[in-house]
Amino acid sequence: MITAGIDVGLENIKVVILQDGKIIGRGIGRTGGAGRASAIESVMASALQEAKIEAGNVEKTIATGKGRYDAAIAGEQYTELVTAARAARFLHPDADAVVDAGADETLIASMEKDGRIRESTINQKCAAGIGTFLRNMADRLEMSLEELGALPPADPAGITVSDGCVVFGEMDALSCLNHGASPKEVAEAVIESAAIRACSVIKEPTLPIGDKILLVGGLAKNAAFVAALERQAGIRFIIPTDAEYAGALGAALTAIPLS
């Protein structure tokens, strides 16, 4: 059986194609704003090319992410919580929970032994947009996102950036710059602020989440953010290869019934 999953995020579109439970094609591209529908088709075409199959060979296509209803080629839509949980158990069968940290949201889902969601939490409005916040601040600090993510682990001293709202966080960061703080010092404070906001979501569940916790989503590839989040949460995350494709992978897996 060949299935496809499309994750339409705030910044990027990811596509994964599965054949009998094995990944045979992937694609990634910018979301495209008003051109989102055509961007989805373009990323799907790229994934099909890598898989060396035609669109007609795909038996079922599932979409997830904030822009999932713009994926006209998808037959069904699933929430990010469902797809993250399915991907986590595929990537690490013994996973107790999964944290998905991306451009627009942070969520955590703990799973039962059979893979079904036990408890879940998603960010409130003021904890949204962490990934976008980091990208915007990298631009303001004249750094690339890769340079921001490559900062060595640090516990910023003397510089505080709001961890309650991304708008106030940006204002605080710019104020620090205007008062003589170096871009590196501000960047460290920004990373810490983002980690604290993400950590607030991770600490929401009322039931124990276990110790095998996957971190997926675009921010799983930001080493500085991961280090700060692990310090704040007291968790050593399992980070799978290609963690940014987890949403699309989970979407493709939802076409396959749980055993």
Backbone as numpy.savetxt, mean C-alpha at the origin, in Angstrom:
# Nx Ny Nz CAx CAy CAz Cx Cy Cz
-7.09 -22.20 -14.78 -7.94 -21.00 -14.78 -7.05 -19.76 -14.78
-7.38 -18.80 -15.64 -6.63 -17.55 -15.71 -7.50 -16.42 -15.18
-6.99 -15.71 -14.19 -7.71 -14.58 -13.61 -6.81 -13.35 -13.58
-7.42 -12.18 -13.51 -6.66 -10.93 -13.44 -7.18 -10.08 -12.29
-6.27 -9.38 -11.64 -6.63 -8.45 -10.57 -6.11 -7.07 -10.91
-6.95 -6.06 -10.70 -6.57 -4.67 -10.96 -6.72 -3.88 -9.67
-5.65 -3.25 -9.25 -5.67 -2.39 -8.06 -5.53 -0.95 -8.53
-6.62 -0.20 -8.43 -6.63 1.19 -8.90 -6.46 2.10 -7.69
-5.22 2.47 -7.41 -4.92 3.30 -6.26 -4.95 4.78 -6.59
-4.67 5.57 -5.58 -4.68 7.02 -5.76 -3.59 7.48 -6.71
-2.42 6.84 -6.66 -1.30 7.25 -7.50 -0.97 6.25 -8.61
-1.11 4.96 -8.33 -0.70 3.95 -9.29 -1.76 2.89 -9.53
-1.72 2.32 -10.73 -2.54 1.17 -11.09 -1.61 -0.04 -11.16
-2.02 -1.13 -10.52 -1.25 -2.36 -10.61 -2.16 -3.47 -11.14
-1.61 -4.33 -11.98 -2.34 -5.47 -12.52 -1.51 -6.73 -12.32
-2.18 -7.80 -11.88 -1.55 -9.11 -11.76 -2.42 -10.12 -12.48
-1.79 -10.99 -13.27 -2.50 -12.07 -13.96 -2.02 -13.40 -13.41
-2.97 -14.24 -13.02 -2.67 -15.56 -12.45 -3.14 -16.66 -13.39
-2.37 -17.71 -13.47 -2.80 -18.92 -14.16 -2.62 -20.09 -13.20
-3.74 -20.69 -12.81 -3.72 -21.81 -11.86 -2.93 -21.46 -10.60
-3.14 -20.24 -10.11 -2.51 -19.82 -8.86 -1.07 -19.37 -8.98
-0.56 -19.23 -10.21 0.82 -18.79 -10.42 0.81 -17.46 -11.18
1.63 -16.51 -10.72 1.71 -15.21 -11.38 2.42 -15.36 -12.73
1.73 -14.94 -13.80 2.34 -15.03 -15.13 2.51 -13.65 -15.78
1.91 -12.62 -15.19 2.04 -11.28 -15.77 1.74 -10.20 -14.75
2.44 -9.07 -14.87 2.21 -7.93 -13.99 2.34 -6.65 -14.80
1.73 -5.60 -14.30 1.87 -4.29 -14.93 1.66 -3.21 -13.90
2.28 -2.05 -14.11 2.13 -0.93 -13.18 2.22 0.37 -13.97
1.44 1.36 -13.57 1.46 2.65 -14.24 0.75 3.69 -13.41
0.91 4.95 -13.78 0.29 6.04 -13.05 -1.23 6.00 -13.24
-1.95 6.45 -12.23 -3.40 6.36 -12.25 -4.03 7.20 -13.36
-3.51 8.36 -13.63 -3.95 9.09 -14.81 -5.05 10.12 -14.61
-5.54 10.33 -13.39 -6.54 11.37 -13.15 -7.78 11.17 -14.00
-8.10 12.17 -14.81 -9.29 12.09 -15.66 -9.16 11.01 -16.71
-7.95 10.60 -17.01 -7.73 9.54 -17.98 -7.57 8.17 -17.35
-8.14 7.98 -16.17 -7.94 6.74 -15.42 -8.39 5.51 -16.20
-9.54 5.58 -16.85 -10.06 4.41 -17.57 -9.09 3.93 -18.65
-8.54 4.86 -19.42 -7.59 4.47 -20.46 -6.27 4.02 -19.85
-5.89 4.60 -18.70 -4.67 4.17 -18.02 -4.80 2.73 -17.55
-5.98 2.36 -17.07 -6.23 0.98 -16.63 -6.05 0.03 -17.81
-6.61 0.38 -18.95 -6.49 -0.47 -20.12 -5.04 -0.62 -20.56
-4.27 0.46 -20.45 -2.86 0.43 -20.84 -2.05 -0.49 -19.93
-2.29 -0.40 -18.61 -1.56 -1.25 -17.67 -1.97 -2.72 -17.86
-3.25 -2.95 -18.11 -3.70 -4.31 -18.37 -3.02 -4.88 -19.63
-2.91 -4.06 -20.65 -2.25 -4.50 -21.89 -0.80 -4.89 -21.62
-0.13 -4.12 -20.77 1.26 -4.42 -20.43 1.36 -5.76 -19.70
0.43 -6.01 -18.78 0.44 -7.28 -18.04 0.15 -8.46 -18.96
-0.79 -8.27 -19.88 -1.12 -9.33 -20.83 0.08 -9.66 -21.73
0.80 -8.60 -22.11 1.99 -8.81 -22.96 3.04 -9.62 -22.21
3.25 -9.30 -20.92 4.22 -10.05 -20.13 3.78 -11.50 -19.97
2.46 -11.70 -19.82 1.92 -13.05 -19.64 1.88 -13.83 -20.95
2.04 -13.12 -22.07 2.00 -13.73 -23.41 0.65 -14.39 -23.69
-0.42 -13.67 -23.32 -1.77 -14.16 -23.59 -2.61 -13.01 -24.13
-3.78 -13.33 -24.68 -4.73 -12.34 -25.15 -5.77 -12.07 -24.07
-6.43 -10.91 -24.15 -7.45 -10.55 -23.16 -8.54 -11.61 -23.08
-8.87 -12.22 -24.20 -9.92 -13.22 -24.22 -9.58 -14.48 -23.44
-8.29 -14.68 -23.11 -7.89 -15.85 -22.32 -8.18 -15.69 -20.83
-8.42 -14.44 -20.40 -8.68 -14.18 -18.97 -10.14 -14.49 -18.68
-10.35 -15.43 -17.77 -11.71 -15.89 -17.49 -12.46 -14.98 -16.52
-11.74 -14.31 -15.64 -12.41 -13.44 -14.68 -11.45 -12.33 -14.26
-11.97 -11.10 -14.20 -11.16 -9.94 -13.79 -11.85 -9.25 -12.63
-11.08 -9.01 -11.57 -11.59 -8.38 -10.36 -10.83 -7.08 -10.12
-11.52 -6.03 -9.66 -10.88 -4.75 -9.37 -10.98 -4.42 -7.88
-9.98 -3.71 -7.40 -9.98 -3.23 -6.02 -9.35 -1.84 -6.01
-9.27 -1.22 -4.85 -8.70 0.12 -4.75 -9.76 1.19 -4.84
-9.37 2.41 -4.51 -10.31 3.52 -4.49 -10.96 3.78 -5.85
-10.25 3.51 -6.93 -10.80 3.75 -8.26 -11.33 2.50 -8.93
-11.69 1.49 -8.15 -12.07 0.19 -8.72 -13.27 0.26 -9.66
-14.18 1.20 -9.43 -15.37 1.28 -10.28 -15.07 1.93 -11.63
-13.85 2.44 -11.81 -13.44 2.96 -13.11 -12.88 1.87 -14.01
-12.72 0.67 -13.46 -12.19 -0.45 -14.24 -13.35 -1.16 -14.92
-13.74 -0.66 -16.08 -14.90 -1.22 -16.79 -14.67 -2.66 -17.22
-13.41 -3.05 -17.36 -13.11 -4.41 -17.82 -13.24 -5.43 -16.69
-13.46 -4.97 -15.46 -13.59 -5.89 -14.33 -15.05 -6.31 -14.16
-15.25 -7.59 -13.89 -16.60 -8.09 -13.70 -17.12 -7.87 -12.29
-16.20 -7.77 -11.31 -16.58 -7.58 -9.91 -15.59 -6.65 -9.24
-16.00 -6.11 -8.07 -15.13 -5.24 -7.29 -15.09 -5.74 -5.84
-13.94 -5.66 -5.24 -13.77 -6.04 -3.84 -13.03 -4.94 -3.09
-13.28 -4.85 -1.78 -12.62 -3.83 -0.97 -11.15 -4.20 -0.76
-10.38 -3.20 -0.38 -8.96 -3.40 -0.16 -8.68 -4.36 1.00
-9.55 -4.37 2.01 -9.37 -5.29 3.14 -9.41 -6.74 2.68
-10.38 -7.05 1.84 -10.53 -8.43 1.36 -9.33 -8.84 0.51
-8.92 -7.98 -0.40 -7.83 -8.36 -1.30 -6.49 -8.42 -0.57
-6.29 -7.54 0.41 -5.04 -7.58 1.18 -4.93 -8.88 1.96
-6.04 -9.32 2.56 -6.03 -10.56 3.33 -5.77 -11.77 2.43
-6.40 -11.80 1.24 -6.18 -12.92 0.34 -4.73 -12.97 -0.13
-4.17 -11.80 -0.45 -2.78 -11.75 -0.89 -1.84 -12.20 0.21
-2.11 -11.79 1.44 -1.23 -12.12 2.55 -1.10 -13.62 2.74
-2.22 -14.33 2.68 -2.17 -15.77 2.87 -1.53 -16.49 1.68
-1.62 -15.92 0.50 -0.95 -16.48 -0.68 0.56 -16.30 -0.55
0.97 -15.12 -0.13 2.39 -14.80 -0.05 3.06 -15.45 1.15
2.29 -15.62 2.24 2.84 -16.21 3.47 1.71 -16.99 4.14
1.58 -18.28 3.85 0.43 -19.06 4.32 0.20 -19.04 5.82
1.24 -18.76 6.61 1.10 -18.73 8.06 0.85 -17.32 8.61
0.61 -16.36 7.73 0.42 -14.97 8.17 -0.75 -14.85 9.14
-0.51 -14.11 10.21 -1.58 -13.83 11.18 -2.35 -12.57 10.82
-1.65 -11.61 10.20 -2.28 -10.33 9.88 -1.51 -9.67 8.75
-2.15 -8.67 8.15 -1.51 -7.92 7.07 -1.77 -6.43 7.29
-0.75 -5.63 7.08 -0.86 -4.17 7.09 -0.60 -3.69 5.67
-1.53 -2.90 5.14 -1.39 -2.35 3.79 -1.25 -0.84 3.93
-0.09 -0.33 3.57 0.19 1.11 3.68 0.51 1.65 2.29
-0.39 2.50 1.80 -0.20 3.03 0.45 -0.33 4.53 0.40
-0.55 5.05 -0.80 -0.61 6.49 -0.99 -1.80 7.11 -0.28
-2.93 6.41 -0.28 -4.15 7.03 0.21 -4.69 6.46 1.51
-4.28 5.26 1.93 -4.84 4.71 3.15 -3.91 3.71 3.81
-4.18 3.45 5.08 -3.49 2.42 5.84 -4.55 1.53 6.47
-4.37 0.22 6.36 -5.35 -0.70 6.94 -4.63 -1.89 7.55
-5.31 -2.56 8.46 -4.79 -3.80 9.04 -5.94 -4.79 9.10
-5.64 -6.04 8.76 -6.62 -7.12 8.85 -5.94 -8.32 9.49
-6.55 -8.88 10.53 -6.07 -10.13 11.10 -6.93 -11.26 10.53
-6.34 -12.44 10.38 -7.03 -13.54 9.72 -7.19 -14.75 10.62
-8.28 -15.49 10.38 -8.48 -16.79 11.02 -7.56 -17.81 10.34
-7.51 -19.00 10.89 -6.66 -20.04 10.31 -7.06 -20.40 8.89
-8.36 -20.24 8.56 -8.81 -20.57 7.21 -8.65 -19.42 6.23
-8.05 -18.31 6.68 -7.78 -17.18 5.81 -8.84 -16.10 5.83
-9.97 -16.35 6.46 -11.02 -15.34 6.51 -10.66 -14.23 7.50
-11.16 -13.03 7.24 -10.82 -11.87 8.08 -11.45 -12.01 9.46
-10.63 -11.84 10.46 -11.10 -11.93 11.84 -11.51 -10.56 12.37
-10.63 -9.58 12.15 -10.88 -8.21 12.60 -10.13 -7.27 11.68
-10.66 -6.10 11.46 -10.00 -5.16 10.55 -10.20 -3.72 11.01
-9.25 -2.89 10.61 -9.31 -1.46 10.90 -8.73 -0.71 9.71
-9.35 0.39 9.35 -8.84 1.25 8.29 -8.73 2.67 8.83
-7.81 3.44 8.27 -7.55 4.77 8.81 -8.79 5.67 8.80
-8.82 6.56 9.77 -9.80 7.64 9.75 -9.29 8.73 8.82
-10.12 9.73 8.57 -9.80 10.75 7.56 -8.45 11.40 7.79
-8.12 11.75 9.02 -6.89 12.50 9.27 -5.64 11.63 9.22
-5.82 10.30 9.12 -4.65 9.44 8.96 -4.52 8.97 7.53
-5.31 9.55 6.64 -5.26 9.16 5.23 -4.14 9.89 4.51
-3.80 9.38 3.33 -2.87 10.08 2.47 -1.43 10.10 2.92
-0.99 9.08 3.68 0.39 9.09 4.19 1.40 9.01 3.05
1.14 8.12 2.11 2.07 8.00 0.98 2.15 9.26 0.16
0.99 9.88 -0.07 0.97 11.14 -0.82 1.68 12.24 -0.05
1.49 12.25 1.26 2.17 13.21 2.14 3.69 13.10 1.98
4.20 11.88 1.99 5.65 11.69 1.86 6.14 12.12 0.49
5.36 11.83 -0.55 5.77 12.25 -1.90 5.79 13.77 -2.00
4.75 14.42 -1.47 4.69 15.88 -1.53 5.83 16.52 -0.75
6.14 15.96 0.42 7.21 16.52 1.23 8.57 16.29 0.58
8.75 15.17 -0.09 10.01 14.93 -0.81 10.20 16.01 -1.87
9.12 16.35 -2.57 9.21 17.42 -3.57 9.56 18.75 -2.93
8.91 19.05 -1.80 9.17 20.32 -1.11 10.61 20.41 -0.61
11.16 19.27 -0.23 12.52 19.23 0.30 13.56 19.04 -0.80
13.08 19.03 -2.06 13.95 18.85 -3.22 14.73 17.55 -3.13
14.00 16.50 -2.72 14.56 15.15 -2.64 13.67 14.24 -3.48
14.24 13.16 -3.97 13.41 12.15 -4.62 12.80 11.27 -3.53
11.73 10.57 -3.88 11.12 9.67 -2.91 12.09 8.56 -2.52
12.95 8.18 -3.46 13.97 7.16 -3.17 14.99 7.68 -2.16
15.37 8.96 -2.30 16.31 9.56 -1.34 15.68 9.66 0.04
14.40 9.98 0.08 13.70 10.06 1.37 13.68 8.69 2.03
13.38 7.67 1.23 13.30 6.33 1.78 14.64 5.74 2.18
15.73 6.30 1.65 17.07 5.78 1.93 17.71 6.43 3.16
17.00 7.36 3.80 17.56 7.99 4.99 17.84 6.94 6.06
18.96 7.04 6.76 19.26 6.06 7.80 18.29 6.21 8.97
18.04 5.13 9.71 17.14 5.22 10.87 17.58 6.33 11.81
16.62 7.13 12.24 16.94 8.25 13.12 15.75 8.54 14.02
16.04 9.05 15.19 15.00 9.48 16.11 15.11 11.00 16.19
14.34 11.73 15.37 14.50 13.18 15.28 14.33 13.87 16.63
15.28 14.72 16.94 15.24 15.44 18.21 15.10 16.93 17.95
14.17 17.55 18.65 14.03 19.00 18.57 13.15 19.48 17.44
12.73 18.59 16.54 11.86 18.98 15.42 10.59 18.15 15.49
9.46 18.82 15.49 8.17 18.14 15.59 7.31 18.50 14.40
6.78 17.48 13.77 5.84 17.65 12.65 4.54 16.98 13.06
3.43 17.64 12.88 2.13 17.12 13.31 1.90 15.71 12.80
1.47 14.82 13.70 1.14 13.45 13.30 -0.38 13.24 13.29
-1.14 14.34 13.37 -2.59 14.21 13.39 -3.27 14.58 12.09
-2.58 15.31 11.21 -3.20 15.77 9.97 -2.10 16.07 8.96
-2.26 15.59 7.73 -1.23 15.79 6.73 -1.07 17.27 6.37
-2.16 18.02 6.40 -2.07 19.45 6.08 -1.24 20.18 7.13
-1.55 19.93 8.40 -0.76 20.56 9.47 0.67 20.05 9.45
0.85 18.77 9.08 2.19 18.22 9.00 3.03 18.96 7.98
2.47 19.25 6.81 3.20 20.01 5.79 3.51 21.42 6.27
2.55 22.05 6.95 2.78 23.40 7.48 3.91 23.40 8.50
3.90 22.39 9.39 4.96 22.30 10.40 6.33 22.10 9.75
6.38 21.23 8.74 7.65 20.96 8.06 8.21 22.21 7.41
7.35 22.97 6.73 7.80 24.19 6.08 8.23 25.23 7.11
7.54 25.27 8.23 7.92 26.20 9.30 9.31 25.85 9.84
9.59 24.56 10.01 10.91 24.14 10.48 12.00 24.56 9.51
11.72 24.40 8.21 12.69 24.83 7.20 12.95 26.33 7.29
11.87 27.09 7.45 12.01 28.55 7.53 12.75 29.00 8.77
12.78 28.15 9.79 13.48 28.50 11.03 14.86 27.87 11.11
15.37 27.41 9.97 16.78 27.01 9.92 17.08 25.52 9.98
16.06 24.69 10.11 16.32 23.24 10.12 16.78 22.80 8.74
17.64 21.81 8.71 18.13 21.31 7.42 17.07 20.42 6.78
17.11 20.29 5.44 16.17 19.38 4.77 16.23 17.96 5.33
17.42 17.47 5.66 17.56 16.12 6.21 16.85 16.01 7.55
17.01 17.01 8.40 16.35 16.98 9.71 14.83 16.99 9.56
14.35 17.82 8.65 12.91 17.89 8.42 12.41 16.58 7.82
13.17 16.00 6.90 12.77 14.74 6.29 12.64 13.64 7.34
13.57 13.61 8.29 13.50 12.61 9.35 12.24 12.81 10.20
11.90 14.07 10.47 10.70 14.36 11.25 9.43 13.99 10.48
9.45 14.20 9.18 8.32 13.85 8.33 8.10 12.33 8.32
9.18 11.58 8.18 9.09 10.12 8.21 8.50 9.66 9.54
8.97 10.23 10.62 8.48 9.85 11.95 6.99 10.16 12.10
6.57 11.31 11.59 5.16 11.70 11.64 4.30 10.70 10.88
4.74 10.30 9.69 3.99 9.34 8.88 3.89 8.00 9.59
4.98 7.58 10.22 4.97 6.29 10.93 4.03 6.32 12.12
3.98 7.43 12.84 3.09 7.53 13.99 1.63 7.44 13.55
1.31 8.10 12.43 -0.07 8.04 11.95 -0.45 6.62 11.51
0.47 5.96 10.82 0.20 4.58 10.41 0.09 3.66 11.62
0.92 3.89 12.61 0.92 3.07 13.81 -0.41 3.18 14.56
-1.04 4.35 14.50 -2.33 4.53 15.18 -3.38 3.57 14.63
-3.28 3.23 13.35 -4.21 2.27 12.75 -3.87 0.85 13.21
-2.58 0.54 13.25 -2.14 -0.81 13.63 -2.54 -1.15 15.06
-2.60 -0.15 15.92 -2.91 -0.39 17.33 -4.41 -0.39 17.63
-5.24 -0.19 16.60 -6.69 -0.14 16.80 -7.35 -1.49 17.11
-6.93 -2.60 16.49 -7.62 -3.87 16.74 -7.71 -4.21 18.22
-8.81 -4.81 18.62 -9.03 -5.16 20.03 -8.59 -6.58 20.34
-8.43 -7.42 19.30 -8.01 -8.80 19.50 -6.54 -8.96 19.17
-5.84 -9.90 19.79 -4.43 -10.13 19.46 -4.25 -10.40 17.97
-3.21 -9.82 17.36 -3.02 -9.98 15.92 -1.92 -10.97 15.57
-1.29 -11.57 16.57 -0.24 -12.55 16.29 1.10 -11.89 16.01
2.06 -12.70 15.60 3.41 -12.17 15.39 3.93 -12.33 13.96
3.14 -12.96 13.10 3.54 -13.07 11.69 2.71 -12.07 10.90
3.25 -10.85 10.77 2.50 -9.74 10.20 3.19 -9.26 8.94
2.47 -9.31 7.82 3.00 -8.84 6.55 2.75 -7.35 6.40
3.70 -6.67 5.79 3.54 -5.26 5.41 3.58 -5.20 3.90
2.49 -4.70 3.29 2.40 -4.60 1.84 2.01 -3.18 1.46
1.89 -2.93 0.16 1.58 -1.58 -0.31 2.85 -0.85 -0.69
2.69 0.29 -1.33 3.83 1.05 -1.81 4.82 1.46 -0.75
4.33 1.78 0.46 5.23 2.24 1.52 6.07 1.12 2.11
5.74 -0.13 1.80 6.57 -1.24 2.26 7.95 -1.19 1.62
8.08 -0.42 0.52 9.36 -0.30 -0.16 10.15 0.93 0.30
9.60 1.69 1.23 10.27 2.88 1.76 10.98 2.48 3.05
12.28 2.21 2.95 13.03 1.64 4.07 13.00 2.53 5.31
13.11 3.84 5.13 13.10 4.74 6.28 11.76 4.71 6.99
10.67 4.70 6.21 9.33 4.61 6.80 9.15 3.29 7.54
9.58 2.19 6.93 9.44 0.88 7.56 10.19 0.83 8.88
11.41 1.35 8.91 12.20 1.34 10.14 11.50 2.15 11.24
10.96 3.31 10.88 10.26 4.13 11.86 8.97 3.45 12.32
8.25 2.81 11.41 7.01 2.13 11.77 7.28 0.94 12.68
8.33 0.18 12.38 8.67 -0.95 13.24 9.03 -0.48 14.64
9.73 0.64 14.73 10.09 1.17 16.04 8.85 1.64 16.80
7.95 2.32 16.11 6.74 2.83 16.76 5.79 1.70 17.17
5.65 0.69 16.30 4.68 -0.38 16.55 5.25 -1.53 17.37
6.58 -1.61 17.46 7.19 -2.74 18.15 6.98 -4.04 17.40
6.95 -3.97 16.07 6.70 -5.13 15.22 7.82 -5.27 14.20
8.26 -6.49 14.00 9.20 -6.79 12.91 8.38 -7.37 11.77
8.14 -6.57 10.74 7.26 -6.97 9.66 7.92 -7.96 8.70
7.10 -8.79 8.10 7.51 -9.62 6.97 7.14 -8.84 5.71
8.12 -8.55 4.88 7.86 -7.76 3.67 8.13 -8.64 2.45
7.08 -9.02 1.74 7.26 -9.90 0.58 7.85 -9.15 -0.61
8.45 -9.88 -1.52 8.91 -9.29 -2.77 7.71 -8.73 -3.53
7.90 -7.58 -4.18 6.83 -6.93 -4.94 5.60 -6.66 -4.07
5.84 -6.16 -2.87 4.74 -5.89 -1.93 3.72 -4.91 -2.49
4.16 -4.05 -3.43 3.25 -3.05 -3.99 2.17 -3.67 -4.88
2.36 -4.92 -5.28 1.37 -5.61 -6.13 0.35 -6.40 -5.32
0.41 -6.34 -4.00 -0.44 -7.21 -3.17 -1.92 -7.00 -3.43
-2.36 -5.76 -3.60 -3.78 -5.51 -3.84 -4.27 -6.16 -5.11
-3.49 -6.01 -6.19 -3.86 -6.63 -7.47 -3.81 -8.14 -7.38
-2.80 -8.66 -6.69 -2.69 -10.10 -6.50 -3.91 -10.63 -5.75
-4.27 -9.95 -4.66 -5.43 -10.38 -3.89 -6.71 -10.34 -4.70
-6.81 -9.32 -5.56 -8.00 -9.21 -6.42 -8.09 -10.41 -7.36
-6.97 -10.78 -7.97 -6.96 -11.94 -8.87 -7.29 -13.22 -8.11
-6.86 -13.30 -6.85 -7.11 -14.50 -6.06 -8.57 -14.64 -5.63
-9.30 -13.54 -5.55 -10.70 -13.63 -5.11 -11.56 -14.40 -6.12
-11.06 -14.55 -7.34 -11.80 -15.34 -8.33 -11.66 -16.84 -8.07
-10.73 -17.19 -7.16 -10.49 -18.60 -6.84 -11.09 -18.87 -5.46
-12.07 -19.74 -5.31 -12.72 -19.99 -4.01 -11.71 -20.47 -2.96
-11.92 -20.03 -1.71 -11.08 -20.51 -0.61 -11.30 -22.01 -0.43
-10.21 -22.73 -0.22 -10.33 -24.19 -0.02 -10.68 -24.48 1.43
